[in-house]
Amino acid sequence: MKLPPALLYTALPVLAAVLALLGASALFSGCYTLKQGTTMLGYLGRAVPLESLAATSPAGASAEHPAKLPPEEAAANEETRRFVERVRDIRRFAMEELGLAESANYTRYVELDRDYLAAVVSAAAKDSFTRHEWSYPVVGRMPYKGFFNVKDARKEREKLQKKDLDVWVRQVDAFSTLGWFKDPLYSYMKKYSDYRLADLLIHELLHATVYLKGHSQFDEELAEFVGSEGARLYIEKKFGSDSAEYRGLIDSEIDSAAYVAYIQDLIAELDLLYKGDASREEKLEKKAEIIRASQERFEAEYETRFQSENYRGFATLPVNNAYLELYRLYYAEGSFFRDLYEKSGRDLPKYIAAVKTLKAKGDDPRARLERALGVK
């Protein structure tokens, strides 16, 4: 099942690094950060430059005397060569045309034996959308906790469930270290479409460009918007607005928006229940009924709502508040960032330039962004 960005399994990336602290900050937060930081530093130590990754010809081969490779090896080399070219082109577009900060991020590559980077745990109260947060040095409080070993994520889930919380564990394929290190690419990314790869890189490069400590909701919604819009502009420029690639992207965005809207309706219905006067037991019983009815309705109306089969799995998903709270984090109702983009002239480089003026301290960052763009 394919879900919108950053939420489940191999869905589009991603989130800002829970693990941005790494190395030195392990001294302040104990064995958790030490363990995760050691793993991350191990990955970084194995990273190789893209230039060496692109040099896949066997020893002795040359332009005059190219080596003949077995078909599978030749295909793998071609995929690697194209991957390097795609990454370079997206990075150039993000930095030179969109105005994201110049950096050495995504110029190195790590080979992994799995198709995701980390398992991330989120939690929320069972009878409200009060999210559980973890406190970290440097980056402050954040509503998720990441683990490179999925067994550790499952242990964290069990611990939180014993506290009577709803818990969700998802796999993510990238996160930003917020400038602490050169964020690498990973081997599973070679299979990504141009749009998915562009969304990933632009999302994470936005985090590396600006990150407001203590404003995780703002940070994630902003990166989600800039990543998706930047990727759309990239595909439009590369293939043209009349291309099959661009039309496919638009169809996918329509389905994604329909799914998010459906989830937001479910959230609104549950939020009304949670704010009511019923007892906790009554709320939990009614909650289960509402979710079950929503999933049955989703399945019955699927063909009229969606063009693809990508979202069919929602009908059997073990939906809980932790899952739904992720949509509150990444897709707040009202589409503030997109609405502001429209009002300010649909100029993404100008939009990013305004974002870069923001600082962590001050009043509401949304109000400051409006002022920076000259929109009241």
PABA-13497 format. One record per residue (C-alpha): residue number from 0; x, y, z; chain; residue in one letter. Coordinates in nm, 2 decimals, padded with zeros to 4 digits, always signed. Example, Ala and Ser with C-alpha at 12.3 -4.5 7.8 and 13.67 -1.06 7.14 Angstrom:
{pt 0 {+01.23 -00.45 +00.78} "A" "A"}
{pt 1 {+01.37 -00.11 +00.71} "A" "S"}
***
This chain:
{pt 0 {+00.00 +00.00 +00.00} "A" "M"}
{pt 1 {+00.13 +00.34 -00.09} "A" "K"}
{pt 2 {+00.06 +00.63 +00.15} "A" "L"}
{pt 3 {+00.14 +01.00 +00.13} "A" "P"}
{pt 4 {+00.49 +01.12 +00.21} "A" "P"}
{pt 5 {+00.67 +01.04 +00.53} "A" "A"}
{pt 6 {+00.41 +00.82 +00.69} "A" "L"}
{pt 7 {+00.44 +00.45 +00.63} "A" "L"}
{pt 8 {+00.69 +00.19 +00.51} "A" "Y"}
{pt 9 {+00.84 +00.29 +00.18} "A" "T"}
{pt 10 {+00.63 +00.60 +00.14} "A" "A"}
{pt 11 {+00.80 +00.92 +00.04} "A" "L"}
{pt 12 {+01.04 +01.07 +00.29} "A" "P"}
{pt 13 {+01.07 +01.20 +00.54} "A" "V"}
{pt 14 {+01.13 +01.39 +00.87} "A" "L"}
{pt 15 {+01.40 +01.60 +01.02} "A" "A"}
{pt 16 {+01.66 +01.39 +01.21} "A" "A"}
{pt 17 {+01.57 +01.28 +01.55} "A" "V"}
{pt 18 {+01.93 +01.16 +01.55} "A" "L"}
{pt 19 {+02.09 +01.49 +01.43} "A" "A"}
{pt 20 {+02.28 +01.51 +01.76} "A" "L"}
{pt 21 {+02.49 +01.20 +01.70} "A" "L"}
{pt 22 {+02.86 +01.18 +01.82} "A" "G"}
{pt 23 {+02.93 +01.45 +02.08} "A" "A"}
{pt 24 {+02.57 +01.48 +02.21} "A" "S"}
{pt 25 {+02.57 +01.12 +02.31} "A" "A"}
{pt 26 {+02.75 +01.24 +02.62} "A" "L"}
{pt 27 {+02.43 +01.42 +02.72} "A" "F"}
{pt 28 {+02.15 +01.17 +02.63} "A" "S"}
{pt 29 {+02.29 +00.84 +02.73} "A" "G"}
{pt 30 {+02.30 +00.50 +02.55} "A" "C"}
{pt 31 {+02.01 +00.57 +02.31} "A" "Y"}
{pt 32 {+02.19 +00.85 +02.12} "A" "T"}
{pt 33 {+02.52 +00.67 +02.16} "A" "L"}
{pt 34 {+02.39 +00.36 +02.00} "A" "K"}
{pt 35 {+02.20 +00.54 +01.71} "A" "Q"}
{pt 36 {+02.49 +00.78 +01.66} "A" "G"}
{pt 37 {+02.75 +00.50 +01.64} "A" "T"}
{pt 38 {+02.54 +00.32 +01.37} "A" "T"}
{pt 39 {+02.50 +00.65 +01.18} "A" "M"}
{pt 40 {+02.86 +00.73 +01.20} "A" "L"}
{pt 41 {+02.94 +00.38 +01.08} "A" "G"}
{pt 42 {+02.72 +00.44 +00.77} "A" "Y"}
{pt 43 {+02.89 +00.77 +00.71} "A" "L"}
{pt 44 {+03.23 +00.61 +00.74} "A" "G"}
{pt 45 {+03.13 +00.36 +00.47} "A" "R"}
{pt 46 {+03.01 +00.63 +00.23} "A" "A"}
{pt 47 {+03.19 +00.67 -00.10} "A" "V"}
{pt 48 {+03.19 +00.97 -00.33} "A" "P"}
{pt 49 {+02.95 +00.97 -00.62} "A" "L"}
{pt 50 {+03.25 +01.01 -00.85} "A" "E"}
{pt 51 {+03.38 +00.67 -00.75} "A" "S"}
{pt 52 {+03.04 +00.52 -00.77} "A" "L"}
{pt 53 {+03.01 +00.63 -01.13} "A" "A"}
{pt 54 {+03.34 +00.47 -01.23} "A" "A"}
{pt 55 {+03.20 +00.12 -01.28} "A" "T"}
{pt 56 {+03.40 +00.00 -01.58} "A" "S"}
{pt 57 {+03.63 -00.30 -01.51} "A" "P"}
{pt 58 {+04.00 -00.26 -01.49} "A" "A"}
{pt 59 {+04.16 -00.24 -01.84} "A" "G"}
{pt 60 {+03.85 -00.11 -02.01} "A" "A"}
{pt 61 {+03.86 +00.21 -02.21} "A" "S"}
{pt 62 {+03.65 +00.40 -02.46} "A" "A"}
{pt 63 {+03.85 +00.24 -02.75} "A" "E"}
{pt 64 {+03.83 -00.11 -02.59} "A" "H"}
{pt 65 {+03.51 -00.13 -02.38} "A" "P"}
{pt 66 {+03.47 -00.43 -02.17} "A" "A"}
{pt 67 {+03.19 -00.67 -02.24} "A" "K"}
{pt 68 {+03.00 -00.74 -01.93} "A" "L"}
{pt 69 {+02.73 -01.00 -01.85} "A" "P"}
{pt 70 {+02.38 -00.85 -01.92} "A" "P"}
{pt 71 {+02.28 -00.82 -01.56} "A" "E"}
{pt 72 {+02.61 -00.65 -01.46} "A" "E"}
{pt 73 {+02.58 -00.41 -01.75} "A" "A"}
{pt 74 {+02.23 -00.32 -01.66} "A" "A"}
{pt 75 {+02.33 -00.26 -01.30} "A" "A"}
{pt 76 {+02.62 -00.03 -01.41} "A" "N"}
{pt 77 {+02.38 +00.16 -01.63} "A" "E"}
{pt 78 {+02.14 +00.20 -01.34} "A" "E"}
{pt 79 {+02.42 +00.33 -01.12} "A" "T"}
{pt 80 {+02.54 +00.57 -01.39} "A" "R"}
{pt 81 {+02.19 +00.71 -01.44} "A" "R"}
{pt 82 {+02.14 +00.74 -01.06} "A" "F"}
{pt 83 {+02.45 +00.96 -01.02} "A" "V"}
{pt 84 {+02.34 +01.18 -01.31} "A" "E"}
{pt 85 {+01.99 +01.22 -01.17} "A" "R"}
{pt 86 {+02.11 +01.31 -00.82} "A" "V"}
{pt 87 {+02.35 +01.57 -00.96} "A" "R"}
{pt 88 {+02.08 +01.72 -01.17} "A" "D"}
{pt 89 {+01.83 +01.74 -00.88} "A" "I"}
{pt 90 {+02.09 +01.89 -00.65} "A" "R"}
{pt 91 {+02.19 +02.15 -00.91} "A" "R"}
{pt 92 {+01.82 +02.24 -00.95} "A" "F"}
{pt 93 {+01.76 +02.26 -00.58} "A" "A"}
{pt 94 {+02.05 +02.48 -00.50} "A" "M"}
{pt 95 {+02.10 +02.69 -00.82} "A" "E"}
{pt 96 {+01.73 +02.74 -00.92} "A" "E"}
{pt 97 {+01.53 +02.70 -00.60} "A" "L"}
{pt 98 {+01.79 +02.87 -00.38} "A" "G"}
{pt 99 {+01.84 +02.60 -00.11} "A" "L"}
{pt 100 {+02.16 +02.62 +00.08} "A" "A"}
{pt 101 {+02.48 +02.51 -00.09} "A" "E"}
{pt 102 {+02.60 +02.19 +00.07} "A" "S"}
{pt 103 {+02.79 +01.87 +00.02} "A" "A"}
{pt 104 {+02.48 +01.67 +00.12} "A" "N"}
{pt 105 {+02.39 +01.38 -00.11} "A" "Y"}
{pt 106 {+02.74 +01.37 -00.28} "A" "T"}
{pt 107 {+02.83 +01.04 -00.11} "A" "R"}
{pt 108 {+02.67 +00.69 -00.12} "A" "Y"}
{pt 109 {+02.62 +00.40 +00.12} "A" "V"}
{pt 110 {+02.54 +00.05 +00.02} "A" "E"}
{pt 111 {+02.27 -00.11 +00.25} "A" "L"}
{pt 112 {+02.12 -00.46 +00.25} "A" "D"}
{pt 113 {+01.76 -00.33 +00.30} "A" "R"}
{pt 114 {+01.52 -00.08 +00.14} "A" "D"}
{pt 115 {+01.48 +00.17 +00.43} "A" "Y"}
{pt 116 {+01.71 +00.36 +00.66} "A" "L"}
{pt 117 {+01.54 +00.36 +01.00} "A" "A"}
{pt 118 {+01.23 +00.26 +01.19} "A" "A"}
{pt 119 {+01.06 +00.56 +01.36} "A" "V"}
{pt 120 {+00.82 +00.54 +01.65} "A" "V"}
{pt 121 {+00.54 +00.78 +01.71} "A" "S"}
{pt 122 {+00.28 +00.78 +01.99} "A" "A"}
{pt 123 {-00.04 +00.96 +02.10} "A" "A"}
{pt 124 {-00.30 +00.93 +02.37} "A" "A"}
{pt 125 {-00.58 +00.68 +02.30} "A" "K"}
{pt 126 {-00.86 +00.92 +02.38} "A" "D"}
{pt 127 {-00.72 +01.25 +02.23} "A" "S"}
{pt 128 {-00.48 +01.37 +01.97} "A" "F"}
{pt 129 {-00.22 +01.47 +02.23} "A" "T"}
{pt 130 {+00.10 +01.36 +02.08} "A" "R"}
{pt 131 {+00.38 +01.20 +02.28} "A" "H"}
{pt 132 {+00.72 +01.38 +02.25} "A" "E"}
{pt 133 {+01.08 +01.30 +02.33} "A" "W"}
{pt 134 {+01.33 +01.55 +02.44} "A" "S"}
{pt 135 {+01.68 +01.57 +02.28} "A" "Y"}
{pt 136 {+01.97 +01.80 +02.33} "A" "P"}
{pt 137 {+02.03 +02.06 +02.06} "A" "V"}
{pt 138 {+01.71 +02.00 +01.86} "A" "V"}
{pt 139 {+01.47 +02.01 +02.15} "A" "G"}
{pt 140 {+01.14 +01.82 +02.18} "A" "R"}
{pt 141 {+01.03 +01.61 +01.88} "A" "M"}
{pt 142 {+00.73 +01.39 +01.82} "A" "P"}
{pt 143 {+00.91 +01.08 +01.71} "A" "Y"}
{pt 144 {+01.21 +00.86 +01.80} "A" "K"}
{pt 145 {+01.42 +00.68 +01.54} "A" "G"}
{pt 146 {+01.61 +00.35 +01.55} "A" "F"}
{pt 147 {+01.84 +00.19 +01.30} "A" "F"}
{pt 148 {+01.75 -00.16 +01.44} "A" "N"}
{pt 149 {+01.38 -00.24 +01.40} "A" "V"}
{pt 150 {+01.40 -00.46 +01.70} "A" "K"}
{pt 151 {+01.48 -00.16 +01.92} "A" "D"}
{pt 152 {+01.18 +00.02 +01.76} "A" "A"}
{pt 153 {+00.95 -00.26 +01.86} "A" "R"}
{pt 154 {+01.08 -00.26 +02.22} "A" "K"}
{pt 155 {+01.00 +00.11 +02.23} "A" "E"}
{pt 156 {+00.66 +00.04 +02.10} "A" "R"}
{pt 157 {+00.60 -00.22 +02.37} "A" "E"}
{pt 158 {+00.71 +00.02 +02.64} "A" "K"}
{pt 159 {+00.48 +00.29 +02.52} "A" "L"}
{pt 160 {+00.19 +00.06 +02.49} "A" "Q"}
{pt 161 {+00.23 -00.03 +02.85} "A" "K"}
{pt 162 {+00.18 +00.34 +02.92} "A" "K"}
{pt 163 {-00.16 +00.30 +02.75} "A" "D"}
{pt 164 {-00.07 +00.50 +02.44} "A" "L"}
{pt 165 {-00.15 +00.44 +02.07} "A" "D"}
{pt 166 {+00.18 +00.37 +01.89} "A" "V"}
{pt 167 {+00.28 +00.36 +01.53} "A" "W"}
{pt 168 {+00.61 +00.23 +01.38} "A" "V"}
{pt 169 {+00.70 +00.32 +01.03} "A" "R"}
{pt 170 {+01.00 +00.28 +00.81} "A" "Q"}
{pt 171 {+01.17 +00.59 +00.67} "A" "V"}
{pt 172 {+01.43 +00.62 +00.40} "A" "D"}
{pt 173 {+01.61 +00.94 +00.49} "A" "A"}
{pt 174 {+01.65 +01.22 +00.74} "A" "F"}
{pt 175 {+01.85 +01.53 +00.76} "A" "S"}
{pt 176 {+02.13 +01.57 +01.01} "A" "T"}
{pt 177 {+02.07 +01.94 +00.99} "A" "L"}
{pt 178 {+02.42 +02.03 +00.88} "A" "G"}
{pt 179 {+02.61 +01.82 +01.14} "A" "W"}
{pt 180 {+02.73 +01.58 +00.87} "A" "F"}
{pt 181 {+02.72 +01.53 +00.50} "A" "K"}
{pt 182 {+02.39 +01.34 +00.45} "A" "D"}
{pt 183 {+02.45 +01.04 +00.22} "A" "P"}
{pt 184 {+02.24 +00.86 -00.04} "A" "L"}
{pt 185 {+02.15 +00.50 +00.01} "A" "Y"}
{pt 186 {+02.15 +00.21 -00.24} "A" "S"}
{pt 187 {+01.78 +00.16 -00.23} "A" "Y"}
{pt 188 {+01.73 +00.51 -00.37} "A" "M"}
{pt 189 {+01.85 +00.39 -00.71} "A" "K"}
{pt 190 {+01.51 +00.24 -00.77} "A" "K"}
{pt 191 {+01.32 +00.57 -00.71} "A" "Y"}
{pt 192 {+01.14 +00.75 -00.98} "A" "S"}
{pt 193 {+01.26 +01.10 -01.07} "A" "D"}
{pt 194 {+00.98 +01.26 -00.88} "A" "Y"}
{pt 195 {+01.03 +01.06 -00.56} "A" "R"}
{pt 196 {+01.40 +01.12 -00.57} "A" "L"}
{pt 197 {+01.35 +01.49 -00.62} "A" "A"}
{pt 198 {+01.09 +01.51 -00.34} "A" "D"}
{pt 199 {+01.33 +01.33 -00.11} "A" "L"}
{pt 200 {+01.63 +01.55 -00.18} "A" "L"}
{pt 201 {+01.45 +01.88 -00.19} "A" "I"}
{pt 202 {+01.26 +01.80 +00.14} "A" "H"}
{pt 203 {+01.58 +01.71 +00.32} "A" "E"}
{pt 204 {+01.79 +02.00 +00.17} "A" "L"}
{pt 205 {+01.52 +02.23 +00.30} "A" "L"}
{pt 206 {+01.57 +02.10 +00.65} "A" "H"}
{pt 207 {+01.94 +02.16 +00.60} "A" "A"}
{pt 208 {+01.87 +02.51 +00.48} "A" "T"}
{pt 209 {+01.64 +02.62 +00.77} "A" "V"}
{pt 210 {+01.53 +02.44 +01.08} "A" "Y"}
{pt 211 {+01.35 +02.62 +01.37} "A" "L"}
{pt 212 {+01.42 +02.45 +01.70} "A" "K"}
{pt 213 {+01.10 +02.40 +01.90} "A" "G"}
{pt 214 {+00.87 +02.43 +01.59} "A" "H"}
{pt 215 {+00.86 +02.08 +01.46} "A" "S"}
{pt 216 {+00.50 +02.12 +01.32} "A" "Q"}
{pt 217 {+00.61 +02.42 +01.12} "A" "F"}
{pt 218 {+00.94 +02.25 +01.01} "A" "D"}
{pt 219 {+00.77 +01.94 +00.88} "A" "E"}
{pt 220 {+00.48 +02.10 +00.71} "A" "E"}
{pt 221 {+00.71 +02.34 +00.54} "A" "L"}
{pt 222 {+00.95 +02.07 +00.42} "A" "A"}
{pt 223 {+00.66 +01.86 +00.30} "A" "E"}
{pt 224 {+00.53 +02.14 +00.09} "A" "F"}
{pt 225 {+00.86 +02.26 -00.05} "A" "V"}
{pt 226 {+00.97 +01.90 -00.13} "A" "G"}
{pt 227 {+00.65 +01.82 -00.32} "A" "S"}
{pt 228 {+00.62 +02.15 -00.50} "A" "E"}
{pt 229 {+00.99 +02.16 -00.58} "A" "G"}
{pt 230 {+00.98 +01.81 -00.72} "A" "A"}
{pt 231 {+00.67 +01.90 -00.94} "A" "R"}
{pt 232 {+00.86 +02.20 -01.08} "A" "L"}
{pt 233 {+01.16 +01.98 -01.15} "A" "Y"}
{pt 234 {+00.96 +01.72 -01.34} "A" "I"}
{pt 235 {+00.78 +02.00 -01.53} "A" "E"}
{pt 236 {+01.11 +02.15 -01.64} "A" "K"}
{pt 237 {+01.28 +01.82 -01.72} "A" "K"}
{pt 238 {+01.00 +01.65 -01.92} "A" "F"}
{pt 239 {+00.75 +01.93 -02.00} "A" "G"}
{pt 240 {+00.39 +01.98 -01.88} "A" "S"}
{pt 241 {+00.26 +01.77 -02.17} "A" "D"}
{pt 242 {+00.47 +01.47 -02.09} "A" "S"}
{pt 243 {+00.35 +01.13 -01.96} "A" "A"}
{pt 244 {+00.58 +01.18 -01.66} "A" "E"}
{pt 245 {+00.41 +01.51 -01.57} "A" "Y"}
{pt 246 {+00.06 +01.38 -01.63} "A" "R"}
{pt 247 {+00.13 +01.08 -01.41} "A" "G"}
{pt 248 {+00.26 +01.30 -01.14} "A" "L"}
{pt 249 {-00.06 +01.52 -01.14} "A" "I"}
{pt 250 {-00.28 +01.21 -01.13} "A" "D"}
{pt 251 {-00.08 +01.08 -00.83} "A" "S"}
{pt 252 {-00.11 +01.41 -00.65} "A" "E"}
{pt 253 {-00.49 +01.41 -00.70} "A" "I"}
{pt 254 {-00.51 +01.07 -00.54} "A" "D"}
{pt 255 {-00.28 +01.17 -00.26} "A" "S"}
{pt 256 {-00.49 +01.48 -00.19} "A" "A"}
{pt 257 {-00.81 +01.27 -00.19} "A" "A"}
{pt 258 {-00.65 +01.03 +00.06} "A" "Y"}
{pt 259 {-00.53 +01.31 +00.29} "A" "V"}
{pt 260 {-00.88 +01.48 +00.28} "A" "A"}
{pt 261 {-01.04 +01.15 +00.37} "A" "Y"}
{pt 262 {-00.81 +01.11 +00.67} "A" "I"}
{pt 263 {-00.87 +01.47 +00.78} "A" "Q"}
{pt 264 {-01.24 +01.40 +00.78} "A" "D"}
{pt 265 {-01.19 +01.10 +01.00} "A" "L"}
{pt 266 {-00.96 +01.31 +01.23} "A" "I"}
{pt 267 {-01.23 +01.58 +01.26} "A" "A"}
{pt 268 {-01.50 +01.33 +01.35} "A" "E"}
{pt 269 {-01.28 +01.17 +01.62} "A" "L"}
{pt 270 {-01.16 +01.51 +01.75} "A" "D"}
{pt 271 {-01.53 +01.61 +01.81} "A" "L"}
{pt 272 {-01.58 +01.28 +02.00} "A" "L"}
{pt 273 {-01.26 +01.34 +02.21} "A" "Y"}
{pt 274 {-01.37 +01.69 +02.31} "A" "K"}
{pt 275 {-01.71 +01.58 +02.42} "A" "G"}
{pt 276 {-01.84 +01.49 +02.77} "A" "D"}
{pt 277 {-01.85 +01.11 +02.73} "A" "A"}
{pt 278 {-01.64 +00.90 +02.97} "A" "S"}
{pt 279 {-01.31 +00.76 +02.85} "A" "R"}
{pt 280 {-01.45 +00.41 +02.81} "A" "E"}
{pt 281 {-01.74 +00.54 +02.60} "A" "E"}
{pt 282 {-01.49 +00.75 +02.39} "A" "K"}
{pt 283 {-01.27 +00.45 +02.32} "A" "L"}
{pt 284 {-01.57 +00.23 +02.23} "A" "E"}
{pt 285 {-01.71 +00.50 +02.00} "A" "K"}
{pt 286 {-01.36 +00.56 +01.85} "A" "K"}
{pt 287 {-01.34 +00.19 +01.74} "A" "A"}
{pt 288 {-01.69 +00.22 +01.58} "A" "E"}
{pt 289 {-01.60 +00.54 +01.39} "A" "I"}
{pt 290 {-01.27 +00.40 +01.26} "A" "I"}
{pt 291 {-01.44 +00.07 +01.15} "A" "R"}
{pt 292 {-01.72 +00.25 +00.98} "A" "A"}
{pt 293 {-01.47 +00.49 +00.80} "A" "S"}
{pt 294 {-01.27 +00.19 +00.67} "A" "Q"}
{pt 295 {-01.59 +00.01 +00.55} "A" "E"}
{pt 296 {-01.70 +00.33 +00.37} "A" "R"}
{pt 297 {-01.35 +00.38 +00.22} "A" "F"}
{pt 298 {-01.36 +00.04 +00.07} "A" "E"}
{pt 299 {-01.72 +00.08 -00.06} "A" "A"}
{pt 300 {-01.64 +00.41 -00.22} "A" "E"}
{pt 301 {-01.29 +00.34 -00.34} "A" "Y"}
{pt 302 {-01.35 +00.34 -00.72} "A" "E"}
{pt 303 {-01.53 +00.68 -00.71} "A" "T"}
{pt 304 {-01.25 +00.84 -00.51} "A" "R"}
{pt 305 {-00.93 +00.71 -00.65} "A" "F"}
{pt 306 {-00.77 +00.65 -00.99} "A" "Q"}
{pt 307 {-00.51 +00.40 -00.88} "A" "S"}
{pt 308 {-00.50 +00.10 -00.64} "A" "E"}
{pt 309 {-00.23 +00.26 -00.42} "A" "N"}
{pt 310 {-00.45 +00.33 -00.12} "A" "Y"}
{pt 311 {-00.66 +00.02 -00.12} "A" "R"}
{pt 312 {-00.49 -00.11 +00.20} "A" "G"}
{pt 313 {-00.64 +00.15 +00.43} "A" "F"}
{pt 314 {-00.95 -00.07 +00.48} "A" "A"}
{pt 315 {-00.74 -00.32 +00.67} "A" "T"}
{pt 316 {-00.49 -00.09 +00.83} "A" "L"}
{pt 317 {-00.48 -00.10 +01.21} "A" "P"}
{pt 318 {-00.56 +00.27 +01.23} "A" "V"}
{pt 319 {-00.51 +00.45 +01.57} "A" "N"}
{pt 320 {-00.44 +00.80 +01.70} "A" "N"}
{pt 321 {-00.07 +00.77 +01.65} "A" "A"}
{pt 322 {-00.12 +00.70 +01.28} "A" "Y"}
{pt 323 {-00.37 +00.98 +01.25} "A" "L"}
{pt 324 {-00.16 +01.23 +01.45} "A" "E"}
{pt 325 {+00.11 +01.20 +01.18} "A" "L"}
{pt 326 {-00.13 +01.35 +00.93} "A" "Y"}
{pt 327 {-00.20 +01.63 +01.18} "A" "R"}
{pt 328 {+00.18 +01.68 +01.19} "A" "L"}
{pt 329 {+00.25 +01.67 +00.82} "A" "Y"}
{pt 330 {-00.08 +01.78 +00.67} "A" "Y"}
{pt 331 {-00.25 +02.03 +00.89} "A" "A"}
{pt 332 {-00.60 +02.14 +00.77} "A" "E"}
{pt 333 {-00.61 +02.47 +00.59} "A" "G"}
{pt 334 {-00.31 +02.42 +00.36} "A" "S"}
{pt 335 {-00.13 +02.72 +00.51} "A" "F"}
{pt 336 {+00.19 +02.68 +00.31} "A" "F"}
{pt 337 {+00.03 +02.62 -00.02} "A" "R"}
{pt 338 {-00.22 +02.90 +00.03} "A" "D"}
{pt 339 {+00.06 +03.14 +00.11} "A" "L"}
{pt 340 {+00.25 +03.02 -00.19} "A" "Y"}
{pt 341 {-00.05 +03.10 -00.41} "A" "E"}
{pt 342 {-00.10 +03.44 -00.25} "A" "K"}
{pt 343 {+00.26 +03.54 -00.28} "A" "S"}
{pt 344 {+00.28 +03.47 -00.66} "A" "G"}
{pt 345 {+00.37 +03.10 -00.69} "A" "R"}
{pt 346 {+00.74 +03.18 -00.70} "A" "D"}
{pt 347 {+00.92 +02.90 -00.51} "A" "L"}
{pt 348 {+01.27 +03.06 -00.51} "A" "P"}
{pt 349 {+01.12 +03.38 -00.36} "A" "K"}
{pt 350 {+00.93 +03.17 -00.11} "A" "Y"}
{pt 351 {+01.25 +02.98 +00.00} "A" "I"}
{pt 352 {+01.44 +03.31 +00.02} "A" "A"}
{pt 353 {+01.18 +03.43 +00.27} "A" "A"}
{pt 354 {+01.20 +03.11 +00.46} "A" "V"}
{pt 355 {+01.57 +03.16 +00.50} "A" "K"}
{pt 356 {+01.52 +03.48 +00.68} "A" "T"}
{pt 357 {+01.34 +03.31 +00.97} "A" "L"}
{pt 358 {+01.50 +03.25 +01.31} "A" "K"}
{pt 359 {+01.40 +03.01 +01.58} "A" "A"}
{pt 360 {+01.32 +03.28 +01.83} "A" "K"}
{pt 361 {+01.04 +03.52 +01.79} "A" "G"}
{pt 362 {+00.66 +03.51 +01.74} "A" "D"}
{pt 363 {+00.47 +03.26 +01.54} "A" "D"}
{pt 364 {+00.69 +03.16 +01.24} "A" "P"}
{pt 365 {+00.39 +03.15 +01.02} "A" "R"}
{pt 366 {+00.32 +03.51 +01.09} "A" "A"}
{pt 367 {+00.68 +03.59 +01.03} "A" "R"}
{pt 368 {+00.68 +03.41 +00.70} "A" "L"}
{pt 369 {+00.37 +03.60 +00.59} "A" "E"}
{pt 370 {+00.54 +03.93 +00.67} "A" "R"}
{pt 371 {+00.86 +03.82 +00.49} "A" "A"}
{pt 372 {+00.65 +03.75 +00.18} "A" "L"}
{pt 373 {+00.45 +04.07 +00.21} "A" "G"}
{pt 374 {+00.13 +03.88 +00.25} "A" "V"}
{pt 375 {-00.11 +03.99 +00.53} "A" "K"}
***
